[in-house]
Amino acid sequence: MYLQRLKQYSAWSPLAIRVLAGIIFIMTGYMKLSNIAGTTAQFIKWGIPLAGVAVWIVGIVELLGGIALIIGIGTRCAALLLGIVMLVASIVMISLNGLPGAMTPLFGFAAMFSVLFTGAGALSVEKRFCKNKDAATKATK
């Protein structure tokens, strides 16, 4: 009985994940891009190759990917790119600090994995303008 009542609110689940993750990614991307020198130094300390380039790539992916998640447009593409960033961050943190140091990026990876496979959900720009799967698929080709 209670599960049936909850089912009517299922459209809110992807929205909650998208908005919360989007806010976090916007914040972290902005922090990286607003302190390039400091973030580059940290990336070098962590042993990330081409740290100066990686900072820009990761910062831009996080900032623009976070915006895309919140708006609900291009969410699967954003989730794929952000998921790759989180997977790499998880591997780096595990190699440096063990599993406890990787909890946050692992959670980010799991959230992006979910968005990648579920899509933007009913409450999104994608759903509003791409009424059916065929139209959404044709729009991305």
SERO-4910 file (N, C-alpha, C, O; in steps of 0.05 Angstrom, whole numbers):
BEGIN
 pado doro    nc1    nc2    nc3   cac1   cac2   cac3    cc1    cc2    cc3    oc1    oc2    oc3
  Met    A     17    -24      0      0      0      0     17     25      0     13     43    -16
  Tyr    A     37     26     18     54     50     20     72     52     -5     78     74    -14
  Leu    A     81     29    -15     98     29    -39     83     40    -63     95     53    -79
  Gln    A     57     35    -65     41     46    -87     40     76    -85     41     90   -105
  Arg    A     38     86    -61     37    115    -57     64    128    -64     65    149    -76
  Leu    A     86    114    -57    112    125    -64    117    125    -94    132    142   -104
  Lys    A    106    106   -108    110    103   -137    102    129   -152    114    135   -172
  Gln    A     82    143   -142     73    167   -156     94    189   -154     93    209   -169
  Tyr    A    114    187   -137    135    207   -134    161    198   -146    182    211   -142
  Ser    A    161    176   -161    186    165   -172    200    183   -191    224    181   -195
  Ala    A    185    202   -204    198    221   -222    217    240   -208    235    251   -221
  Trp    A    214    243   -182    231    261   -167    259    249   -161    278    264   -156
  Ser    A    262    223   -162    287    210   -155    310    218   -173    331    227   -163
  Pro    A    307    216   -200    330    225   -217    335    255   -214    358    263   -215
  Leu    A    314    270   -209    318    299   -205    335    305   -181    353    322   -182
  Ala    A    329    291   -159    345    295   -134    374    288   -138    392    303   -130
  Ile    A    380    266   -151    408    258   -156    421    278   -175    443    287   -170
  Arg    A    407    286   -196    419    305   -216    425    332   -203    447    342   -207
  Val    A    406    342   -188    410    369   -176    432    369   -155    449    387   -155
  Leu    A    431    350   -137    452    349   -116    479    345   -128    498    359   -121
  Ala    A    482    325   -146    508    320   -159    516    344   -175    540    351   -175
  Gly    A    497    357   -189    504    380   -205    515    403   -189    534    416   -197
  Ile    A    503    408   -166    513    429   -148    541    423   -139    559    440   -139
  Ile    A    546    398   -131    572    390   -122    593    393   -144    615    403   -140
  Phe    A    586    384   -168    605    386   -190    610    415   -199    633    421   -205
  Ile    A    590    431   -198    594    460   -204    613    472   -184    632    487   -192
  Met    A    609    466   -159    627    477   -138    655    468   -141    674    484   -140
  Thr    A    659    442   -145    687    431   -147    700    441   -173    724    446   -174
  Gly    A    685    442   -195    696    452   -220    704    481   -218    725    489   -228
  Tyr    A    687    497   -206    693    525   -202    718    529   -185    735    546   -190
  Met    A    720    513   -163    743    515   -146    769    508   -161    789    521   -157
  Lys    A    768    488   -178    792    480   -193    799    503   -212    823    510   -214
  Leu    A    780    514   -227    785    534   -247    792    561   -235    805    577   -248
  Ser    A    784    566   -210    790    592   -198    817    591   -184    827    612   -175
  Asn    A    830    568   -182    856    566   -170    873    546   -186    880    525   -176
  Ile    A    878    553   -211    892    534   -229    920    526   -218    927    503   -218
  Ala    A    935    546   -208    962    540   -198    961    521   -174    976    502   -173
  Gly    A    944    526   -155    942    509   -131    932    481   -138    942    462   -128
  Thr    A    912    479   -156    902    453   -163    922    438   -180    925    414   -177
  Thr    A    937    452   -197    958    439   -213    979    427   -194    988    405   -198
  Ala    A    987    443   -174   1006    433   -154    996    408   -140   1012    389   -135
  Gln    A    971    408   -133    959    384   -120    959    360   -138    965    338   -130
  Phe    A    951    365   -164    951    343   -183    979    332   -187    982    307   -189
  Ile    A    999    349   -188   1027    340   -190   1034    323   -166   1047    302   -169
  Lys    A   1027    333   -142   1033    318   -117   1020    290   -118   1032    271   -108
  Trp    A    996    288   -130    982    262   -131    993    245   -154    986    221   -156
  Gly    A   1011    256   -170   1023    240   -192   1006    239   -217   1010    220   -233
  Ile    A    988    257   -221    971    258   -245    988    268   -269    999    290   -267
  Pro    A    990    253   -290   1006    262   -313    993    286   -327    968    289   -327
  Leu    A   1009    303   -338   1000    327   -352    981    343   -334    959    351   -342
  Ala    A    990    348   -310    973    360   -289    962    387   -298    938    393   -293
  Gly    A    978    403   -312    968    430   -321    945    428   -340    928    445   -340
  Val    A    946    408   -357    924    404   -377    900    390   -363    877    397   -367
  Ala    A    906    371   -346    885    355   -332    868    374   -315    844    369   -313
  Val    A    880    394   -302    864    412   -286    843    426   -302    820    428   -294
  Trp    A    850    436   -325    831    449   -343    809    430   -352    786    437   -352
  Ile    A    817    407   -361    798    387   -371    778    380   -349    754    381   -353
  Val    A    789    372   -326    771    363   -304    754    387   -294    730    383   -289
  Gly    A    765    410   -291    750    433   -282    727    440   -301    705    445   -292
  Ile    A    732    440   -327    712    446   -347    690    425   -347    666    431   -348
  Val    A    699    399   -347    680    377   -347    662    379   -322    637    375   -324
  Glu    A    673    384   -299    657    386   -274    638    410   -275    615    407   -268
  Leu    A    648    433   -284    631    457   -284    608    454   -304    585    457   -297
  Leu    A    615    448   -329    594    446   -350    577    421   -346    552    421   -351
  Gly    A    589    399   -337    573    375   -332    554    379   -309    531    369   -310
  Gly    A    562    394   -289    544    400   -267    520    417   -276    497    412   -267
  Ile    A    525    436   -293    503    453   -304    484    435   -321    460    438   -318
  Ala    A    495    418   -337    479    400   -354    461    382   -336    438    377   -343
  Leu    A    473    372   -314    457    355   -297    434    370   -284    411    360   -284
  Ile    A    439    394   -275    417    409   -262    395    416   -282    372    413   -276
  Ile    A    403    425   -306    383    432   -326    368    407   -336    345    408   -342
  Gly    A    383    386   -338    371    361   -348    372    359   -378    353    351   -391
  Ile    A    395    368   -389    399    366   -418    427    355   -423    447    364   -411
  Gly    A    429    335   -441    454    322   -445    464    306   -421    488    304   -416
  Thr    A    445    297   -405    452    285   -379    468    259   -382    487    254   -366
  Arg    A    462    243   -402    477    218   -404    506    223   -413    524    210   -403
  Cys    A    510    242   -431    537    250   -439    552    262   -415    575    255   -410
  Ala    A    539    280   -401    551    292   -377    558    270   -356    579    271   -344
  Ala    A    539    252   -352    544    231   -332    567    213   -340    583    204   -323
  Leu    A    570    207   -366    592    191   -376    619    205   -370    637    193   -359
  Leu    A    621    230   -378    646    245   -373    652    248   -344    675    244   -335
  Leu    A    632    256   -328    636    259   -299    642    232   -286    658    231   -267
  Gly    A    630    211   -295    635    184   -285    664    176   -289    677    164   -272
  Ile    A    675    183   -313    703    177   -319    721    193   -300    740    182   -289
  Val    A    714    219   -296    730    235   -278    730    223   -250    750    222   -237
  Met    A    706    215   -241    704    203   -214    718    176   -212    729    170   -190
  Leu    A    717    160   -233    731    135   -233    762    139   -230    775    125   -214
  Val    A    772    158   -246    801    164   -244    808    175   -216    828    167   -204
  Ala    A    791    193   -206    795    204   -179    795    182   -158    811    182   -139
  Ser    A    777    163   -161    775    140   -142    801    124   -143    812    117   -122
  Ile    A    811    118   -167    835    102   -170    859    117   -157    875    105   -143
  Val    A    861    143   -163    883    159   -151    881    159   -121    901    155   -107
  Met    A    857    164   -110    854    165    -81    859    138    -67    870    137    -46
  Ile    A    850    116    -80    855     90    -69    885     84    -69    896     73    -49
  Ser    A    899     92    -90    928     87    -91    943    103    -70    964     95    -61
  Leu    A    933    127    -63    946    144    -44    938    138    -15    955    137      3
  Asn    A    912    134    -10    902    133     17    886    108     24    877    105     46
  Gly    A    884     90      5    868     66     10    838     73      5    831     95     -2
  Leu    A    822     53     10    793     56      5    780     80     20    764     93      8
  Pro    A    787     85     45    773    107     59    777    134     46    760    151     47
  Gly    A    800    138     32    805    163     19    789    166     -7    788    188    -19
  Ala    A    777    145    -16    763    145    -42    733    145    -39    719    143    -59
  Met    A    723    147    -15    694    145    -11    678    166    -27    658    159    -40
  Thr    A    687    191    -26    672    212    -41    672    208    -71    651    209    -83
  Pro    A    695    204    -83    694    199   -112    680    173   -120    668    172   -141
  Leu    A    681    153   -103    666    129   -109    636    134   -109    622    123   -125
  Phe    A    627    150    -90    599    157    -89    591    173   -114    570    170   -125
  Gly    A    609    192   -122    604    207   -146    603    189   -171    586    194   -188
  Phe    A    620    169   -172    620    150   -194    593    135   -194    581    132   -215
  Ala    A    584    126   -170    559    111   -169    535    128   -177    518    118   -191
  Ala    A    535    153   -169    514    171   -177    513    175   -207    492    175   -220
  Met    A    537    179   -219    538    183   -248    531    157   -263    520    158   -285
  Phe    A    539    134   -252    531    108   -264    501    106   -265    489     97   -285
  Ser    A    488    114   -243    458    114   -242    446    132   -263    428    124   -278
  Val    A    456    156   -265    445    176   -284    450    166   -313    433    170   -330
  Leu    A    474    155   -317    480    145   -344    460    124   -354    452    125   -377
  Phe    A    451    107   -336    433     85   -345    404     92   -342    387     81   -356
  Thr    A    397    111   -324    369    118   -321    361    143   -338    338    146   -344
  Gly    A    381    159   -345    375    183   -360    366    206   -341    368    204   -317
  Ala    A    357    227   -354    350    251   -339    325    248   -322    322    262   -302
  Gly    A    307    231   -330    282    228   -316    260    245   -327    264    261   -346
  Ala    A    236    243   -315    213    257   -325    214    287   -322    203    302   -338
  Leu    A    228    296   -301    229    325   -295    255    336   -305    273    342   -290
  Ser    A    256    340   -332    281    350   -344    274    364   -371    253    360   -382
  Val    A    293    380   -380    290    393   -406    289    372   -428    274    374   -447
  Glu    A    306    351   -425    306    329   -445    278    318   -448    268    314   -471
  Lys    A    265    312   -427    238    299   -428    218    319   -440    200    311   -455
  Arg    A    221    344   -434    202    365   -443    204    367   -474    183    370   -487
  Phe    A    228    367   -485    231    372   -513    235    347   -530    232    348   -555
  Cys    A    241    325   -518    243    299   -532    221    281   -521    226    266   -502
  Lys    A    198    282   -533    175    269   -522    177    238   -522    166    225   -505
  Asn    A    192    227   -541    194    198   -541    223    190   -546    240    206   -552
  Lys    A    229    164   -541    256    154   -543    268    158   -572    291    164   -575
  Asp    A    251    154   -592    261    156   -619    270    184   -625    291    188   -638
  Ala    A    256    204   -616    263    232   -621    289    239   -605    306    253   -615
  Ala    A    291    228   -581    315    233   -565    339    220   -578    361    232   -578
  Thr    A    336    196   -588    358    182   -600    366    196   -626    390    198   -631
  Lys    A    347    205   -642    354    219   -667    367    245   -662    385    254   -677
  Ala    A    360    259   -640    371    285   -633    400    282   -625    416    301   -628
  Thr    A    409    259   -615    436    256   -606    455    244   -628    479    243   -624
  Lys    A    443    236   -651    460    225   -672    471    246   -690    485    241   -709
***
